[in-house]
């Protein structure tokens, strides 16, 4: 690759007589649209002596970065969908286990519930009492599981940093954590309200 003056000297002619019909210029992606138009006008004026067509093209790395970012976005979306599906399946299993546990617990405490009803405790108060118990049980399990998962993930990230000699950031899944907390309240409510209502109705 040679410059125009060198090419003209090699051909023993002037720059204006070179048979150039089209020229490409690569510009930085940080260049603004106003400066880009000014540069294009100046270049066209400078090379207007032989009707040369000037075309400005972006760096090749820009298109590659766009494609890489779109690929990363797709992978992130697939991973989020997978993790949300796993959370739903796990919370469904947790709901059935909690329902059977709370039902057995309530059947064992039938006399206590009868005593509470005899001294004038309302049905809603008894329902909320066992609802709070289920919420504490499931939320403690969920928070403990998230904490253990973050600890294991952080240690694996540190190992990856040591192996690859590359800094990898740690990300806390706030979206999945909020989903877990909401499903915790739903599971606790439906696993206690039904059995408690049946027992207090007797």
HUZIWO-V171726 format. One record per residue. N is the residue number from 1. PHI is phi in whole degrees, -180 to 180 (NA if undefined). Layout:
n:phi
N:PHI
N:PHI
This chain:
n:phi
1:NA
2:-127
3:-83
4:-61
5:-62
6:-65
7:-64
8:-66
9:-69
10:-67
11:-87
12:57
13:-146
14:-95
15:-66
16:-66
17:-93
18:-68
19:-81
20:-108
21:-113
22:-150
23:-133
24:-111
25:-126
26:-96
27:-121
28:-75
29:-71
30:-84
31:-72
32:-77
33:-67
34:-66
35:-65
36:-67
37:-67
38:-63
39:-65
40:-65
41:-65
42:-63
43:-69
44:-65
45:-68
46:-67
47:-107
48:-79
49:-71
50:-126
51:70
52:-71
53:-95
54:-108
55:-125
56:-103
57:-123
58:-76
59:-61
60:-66
61:-67
62:-66
63:-64
64:-66
65:-66
66:-63
67:-66
68:-66
69:-66
70:-66
71:-65
72:-64
73:-63
74:-65
75:-64
76:-63
77:-63
78:-66
79:-65
80:-63
81:-64
82:-65
83:-66
84:-65
85:-65
86:-63
87:-64
88:-63
89:-64
90:-64
91:-70
92:-65
93:-63
94:-64
95:-64
96:-66
97:-65
98:-68
99:-63
100:-66
101:-67
102:-69
103:-64
104:-65
105:-66
106:-70
107:-64
108:-72
109:-104
110:-61
111:-65
112:-62
113:-66
114:-64
115:-65
116:-63
117:-67
118:-69
119:-88
120:101
121:-74
122:-72
123:-62
124:-64
125:-67
126:-68
127:-61
128:-67
129:-62
130:-75
131:-66
132:-63
133:-62
134:-67
135:-64
136:-63
137:-65
138:-73
139:-68
140:-63
141:-65
142:-66
143:-65
144:-64
145:-64
146:-65
147:-65
148:-66
149:-62
150:-66
151:-65
152:-65
153:-64
154:-67
155:-65
156:-66
157:-66
158:-64
159:-63
160:-64
161:-64
162:-69
163:-73
164:-88
165:55
166:-141
167:-77
168:-117
169:-78
170:-100
171:-120
172:-95
173:-78
174:-63
175:-63
176:-66
177:-66
178:-65
179:-61
180:-63
181:-65
182:-67
183:-67
184:-62
185:-65
186:-65
187:-63
188:-64
189:-69
190:-74
191:-83
192:-114
193:-65
194:-61
195:-61
196:-67
197:-64
198:-65
199:-70
200:-74
201:-78
202:-73
